[in-house]
Amino acid sequence: MKNNHHIWRVWANALHRWGLQNLVASFLEAAGPLSLIGAQVIYIGQPILSGIVPDKYFKALAGVLEDDSQREEFIAYLLRES
């Protein structure tokens, strides 16, 4: 598992600024097995949006959605940062 905490920090700061950290954490908790489908959508959309968002951000997000332990760790990180 790659350590993407530097990317998570960027996401957490942005979500906190927009007041969405609790909503996103709740969504990630509730998504469960559907998160795997979300990861596949990210992989499909990556070539289209690669000029707007760096590839490492897509890979980190897909990793959070694919891996239950990463997802739980990110949720805890997100709530801890808020």
N, C-alpha and C positions, 0 to 999 in steps of 0.2 A: 504494500500500500504506500503510495507516494504521500509525502507530507505536503499538503496544500494549505496549511494554516495561513500562509501569507495571502493567498487568494481569498480564503474564508474571511480574513480580517477586512478586506476590501468590501466583500459582499455584506458583512455584518454592519460595517460603517454606513454603507449606502442604505440598507434596509432600516437601520436605526434613524437615519436622517429623514427618511420618508415615513417613519412610523409603522413599518410593515413587518418588523421582526417577529412579533407574536403571531400574525396571520400566516406568515411563511412557515414558521415552526409548526403551527397547527396543521397546515396543509401537508407538510412533509410527514408528520406523524400519522395523519389519516390516510395518506396515499397508499401506504403499504405496498402490496405487490404491483400496483399500477405504476409505481415509480420506475420499474424496469421498462415499461412501455415508454415512459417519458425520456428515459436515457436513449432509447432507440430513435426517438424523434429528434433528439439533440444530435445524434450521430448523422442522421439524414440531413438535417438543416445546417450542419457545420460548413459544408462547402459554399453554401449560399451566403451565409453571414460571416464568413471568415475575414472579410475586409473590414467589418465593423467591430467584431469582438475577437480578441486574440485566441488562438487555438488552445492554449493552456487553460483558459477559462472554461471553454467547452468541455475539455477533457476532465477538468476538476468537477464540473457540475454533473457530467455523466457518471463519474465515479461516485459522487454522493448519492445519486439516484439508484445506481446499480448495487451498491454494497450497503447492506443493512447496518453494519458497524460504522461505516463512514457517515451514513445518514444520521444515526443516533448521536454520533460524536459531533456532527455539525449542528444538530438541533440543540444539544447541550451548550455548545460554543455560542450559538446565536442567542440563546436565552441568558447565558452568563454575561455576554457583552451588553445586554440591554438593561 
